[in-house]
Amino acid sequence: MQPTADFEPSRVTRSLLRRSRQGALATLTVGKGDPYCSLVNVASHPDGSPILLISRLALHTRNILGDARVSLMLDERAPGDPLEGARIMLGGTAEEAAEAERPLLRRRYLSVHPSAQAFVDFKDFSFFRIKPTSLHLVAGFGRIIDLAPDQYLTDLGGAESVLEAEEDAVAHMNADHRDALNLYATAMLAAEAGDWRCTGCDPDGLDLQNGTSMALRLDFPRRIVTPMELRKVLRELAEQARASNG
C-alpha cells in the first residue's frame, strides 16, 4: 500500500525502532536450523538499527554465532488488544560489535537500560547490532507494508559533528533543562508529566524516557547535522511547547 496523509509508514517504523525497549528475537538453532524465539532488551544505534547486549551463555547468542540471520519483532505495547497496535518484523544479521564501536553501543544501551550497568562488563556479555535487510510493518487494518532499510534508517552522512556532540548534549539537557524535556513530553507529545530525561539524539530527533516505563520520540522539523543546529532546534521546540502550553 502507499502512504497517505494520515499514515506515514517510515515515520511509524522509525518511532517504533527508537521507542522500543524489549522485543522478540528469533534465531536459528545451531545444528538443527529450528526457529527459536526469546525475549530481549533492545536499544537503538544513532541510525535506528537495534542494539542487543546478550550473554554467550544464552541459547540465542550461541545460535547467532552459528548463523547470524535473525528476526526481531517490536510492538507498541499499547493497552487493550495488542493486535490493534503497530508492530514491525525486522529481518537482518546480528553482528558482534567491533572494539571501536563498543563505546557508542555501550553508552546508548545503558542510557535506556541503566540496570544493565550491573553486568555489562561480565566477560560472557557482548554487544551486537542488527543490520536490517528487510522489514514488515503492520500498523492496523489496511496498513501493512514492506520497507527497505533506506526508508526508515537515519542517514548519518555529514552528521559527524552532531554525533560527536551527542553525549555532552544529552548530559547537558538532563542536568540543566529537565523543564524543557518535560514540556516536550507533555505539550508536544501528549504524555503525562513525569521524570522525563533525554536518552539520545540524532539528525532526525530526540529520544525521551520516563524512568523505565515509557519512551517517546520527538521528531525534529528538519534534519540536524551540527551542534549549533541542534541547540537552535531545541530552543525552537521549547518555545513552541511553552506557547502551546499557554
C-alpha positions as CSV (number, residue, x, y, z in Angstrom):
1,M,0.0,0.0,0.0
2,Q,1.0,3.6,-0.4
3,P,1.5,6.2,2.4
4,T,-1.5,8.6,2.9
5,A,-1.9,11.9,4.7
6,D,-2.7,10.1,8.0
7,F,-0.3,7.2,7.6
8,E,3.4,7.6,7.1
9,P,5.0,4.1,7.3
10,S,8.6,5.3,7.5
11,R,7.7,7.6,10.4
12,V,5.8,4.9,12.3
13,T,8.7,2.5,11.8
14,R,11.3,5.0,12.9
15,S,9.3,5.8,16.0
16,L,8.9,2.1,17.0
17,L,12.7,1.5,16.5
18,R,13.5,4.4,18.8
19,R,10.9,3.8,21.4
20,S,11.1,0.0,21.8
21,R,12.9,-1.3,24.9
22,Q,12.0,-5.1,24.5
23,G,11.4,-7.3,21.6
24,A,11.0,-10.9,20.5
25,L,14.2,-12.2,18.9
26,A,14.0,-15.2,16.5
27,T,17.2,-17.1,15.8
28,L,18.1,-20.5,14.1
29,T,19.0,-23.3,16.4
30,V,22.6,-24.5,16.0
31,G,22.9,-27.8,14.2
32,K,19.2,-28.1,13.5
33,G,18.0,-24.9,12.0
34,D,14.8,-24.9,14.0
35,P,13.4,-21.5,14.9
36,Y,13.9,-20.3,18.4
37,C,12.4,-17.2,19.9
38,S,13.4,-15.3,23.1
39,L,12.6,-12.0,24.8
40,V,15.5,-9.5,24.7
41,N,16.1,-5.9,25.8
42,V,16.9,-3.5,22.9
43,A,18.3,0.0,22.4
44,S,18.9,1.9,19.1
45,H,22.0,3.0,17.2
46,P,22.1,6.6,16.0
47,D,20.9,5.3,12.7
48,G,18.0,3.4,14.3
49,S,19.2,-0.1,14.0
50,P,18.7,-2.3,17.1
51,I,21.4,-2.9,19.7
52,L,21.5,-6.0,21.8
53,L,23.5,-6.8,24.9
54,I,23.5,-10.6,25.2
55,S,25.4,-13.4,27.0
56,R,27.3,-16.2,25.3
57,L,25.7,-18.5,27.9
58,A,22.3,-17.8,26.3
59,L,21.0,-20.1,23.6
60,H,20.1,-17.2,21.3
61,T,23.7,-16.0,21.4
62,R,25.0,-19.4,20.5
63,N,22.6,-19.5,17.7
64,I,23.7,-16.1,16.3
65,L,27.3,-17.1,16.5
66,G,26.4,-20.1,14.3
67,D,24.1,-18.3,11.9
68,A,23.8,-14.5,12.2
69,R,20.4,-14.3,10.5
70,V,17.7,-13.1,12.9
71,S,14.3,-11.6,13.0
72,L,13.2,-9.1,15.7
73,M,9.6,-8.2,16.4
74,L,8.9,-4.9,18.1
75,D,5.4,-3.6,19.1
76,E,3.8,-0.6,20.7
77,R,2.9,-2.4,23.9
78,A,-0.3,-0.4,23.8
79,P,-3.1,-1.1,26.3
80,G,-6.1,-3.2,25.2
81,D,-5.9,-5.6,22.3
82,P,-2.2,-5.8,21.3
83,L,-3.1,-6.7,17.7
84,E,-4.6,-3.2,17.3
85,G,-1.2,-1.6,17.9
86,A,1.6,-1.1,15.4
87,R,4.4,-3.7,15.2
88,I,7.3,-4.4,12.9
89,M,9.1,-7.6,12.0
90,L,12.7,-6.7,11.1
91,G,15.0,-9.2,9.4
92,G,18.7,-8.9,9.2
93,T,22.0,-10.1,10.5
94,A,23.3,-9.7,14.1
95,E,26.9,-8.6,14.1
96,E,29.1,-8.5,17.2
97,A,30.4,-5.0,17.8
98,A,34.0,-4.3,16.9
99,E,36.1,-2.8,19.7
100,A,35.9,0.7,18.1
101,E,32.1,0.6,18.0
102,R,31.6,-0.7,21.6
103,P,31.8,2.6,23.5
104,L,28.9,4.1,21.4
105,L,26.7,1.0,21.7
106,R,27.5,0.8,25.4
107,R,26.6,4.4,26.1
108,R,23.3,4.2,24.1
109,Y,22.3,0.9,25.6
110,L,23.0,1.9,29.2
111,S,21.2,5.2,28.7
112,V,17.9,3.3,28.2
113,H,18.7,0.2,30.4
114,P,20.7,1.6,33.3
115,S,20.2,-1.5,35.3
116,A,22.5,-3.3,32.8
117,Q,25.4,-1.5,34.4
118,A,25.5,-4.4,36.9
119,F,26.5,-6.9,34.3
120,V,27.6,-5.1,31.2
121,D,31.3,-5.8,31.9
122,F,30.9,-9.5,32.5
123,K,33.2,-11.5,30.2
124,D,30.3,-13.5,28.7
125,F,28.3,-10.4,27.6
126,S,28.8,-8.7,24.3
127,F,27.1,-6.0,22.2
128,F,25.5,-7.0,18.9
129,R,24.0,-4.7,16.3
130,I,21.3,-5.9,14.0
131,K,21.9,-4.8,10.4
132,P,18.5,-4.7,8.8
133,T,17.8,-6.3,5.4
134,S,14.0,-6.4,5.4
135,L,11.1,-5.0,7.4
136,H,7.4,-5.7,7.5
137,L,5.1,-3.2,9.2
138,V,1.6,-3.9,10.4
139,A,0.0,-0.7,11.7
140,G,-3.7,-1.7,11.7
141,F,-6.3,-2.7,9.2
142,G,-5.2,-1.9,5.7
143,R,-1.9,-0.5,6.9
144,I,0.5,-3.2,6.1
145,I,3.7,-2.6,4.1
146,D,7.2,-3.8,3.5
147,L,10.0,-1.2,3.7
148,A,13.6,-1.1,2.6
149,P,16.3,0.0,5.1
150,D,16.8,3.3,3.4
151,Q,13.2,4.1,4.0
152,Y,13.4,4.1,7.8
153,L,17.1,4.2,9.0
154,T,18.5,7.6,9.7
155,D,21.1,8.9,7.3
156,L,24.2,9.8,9.3
157,G,26.1,11.1,6.3
158,G,27.6,14.5,7.0
159,A,26.4,14.5,10.6
160,E,29.7,13.5,12.3
161,S,29.9,16.7,14.4
162,V,26.4,16.3,15.9
163,L,27.0,12.7,16.6
164,E,30.3,13.5,18.4
165,A,28.4,16.1,20.5
166,E,25.6,13.8,21.4
167,E,27.0,12.6,24.7
168,D,27.6,16.1,26.0
169,A,24.3,17.4,24.6
170,V,22.3,14.6,26.4
171,A,24.2,15.2,29.6
172,H,23.6,19.0,29.4
173,M,19.8,18.6,28.7
174,N,19.4,16.2,31.6
175,A,21.4,18.4,34.0
176,D,20.1,21.8,33.1
177,H,16.9,21.5,31.0
178,R,14.7,19.0,32.6
179,D,11.8,21.5,32.5
180,A,12.2,21.7,28.7
181,L,12.2,17.9,28.4
182,N,9.1,17.7,30.4
183,L,7.5,20.3,28.2
184,Y,8.5,18.4,25.1
185,A,6.8,15.3,26.5
186,T,3.6,16.9,27.8
187,A,2.9,19.8,25.4
188,M,4.2,18.3,22.2
189,L,3.8,14.5,22.6
190,A,0.6,14.5,24.8
191,A,2.3,12.5,27.6
192,E,1.7,12.9,31.3
193,A,4.2,14.9,33.4
194,G,7.0,12.8,34.9
195,D,10.7,12.4,35.3
196,W,11.4,12.8,31.7
197,R,15.1,12.7,30.6
198,C,16.9,12.6,27.3
199,T,18.4,9.3,26.3
200,G,19.8,10.1,22.9
201,C,19.7,12.4,19.8
202,D,20.5,12.0,16.1
203,P,19.9,14.1,13.0
204,D,16.2,13.3,12.9
205,G,15.1,13.7,16.5
206,L,15.3,13.4,20.3
207,D,14.6,10.3,22.4
208,L,12.9,10.8,25.8
209,Q,12.3,8.3,28.6
210,N,10.3,8.5,31.9
211,G,12.0,6.2,34.3
212,T,12.0,2.7,32.7
213,S,8.2,2.7,32.0
214,M,7.7,4.9,28.9
215,A,9.8,6.1,25.9
216,L,8.9,8.8,23.4
217,R,10.3,10.1,20.2
218,L,10.4,13.8,19.3
219,D,11.0,14.3,15.6
220,F,12.9,17.4,14.6
221,P,11.2,19.7,12.0
222,R,14.3,19.4,9.8
223,R,17.5,17.4,9.5
224,I,20.2,18.5,12.0
225,V,23.9,17.9,11.3
226,T,25.8,20.3,13.6
227,P,25.8,21.1,17.3
228,M,24.8,24.7,16.6
229,E,21.8,23.5,14.6
230,L,20.9,21.1,17.5
231,R,20.9,23.9,20.0
232,K,18.8,26.1,17.7
233,V,16.1,23.5,17.1
234,L,15.9,22.5,20.8
235,R,15.3,26.2,21.7
236,E,12.7,26.5,18.9
237,L,10.9,23.4,20.1
238,A,10.9,24.6,23.7
239,E,9.4,27.9,22.7
240,Q,6.7,26.1,20.7
241,A,6.0,23.8,23.7
242,R,5.7,26.8,26.1
243,A,3.4,28.6,23.6
244,S,1.1,25.6,23.2
245,N,1.1,25.1,27.0
246,G,-0.4,28.6,27.5
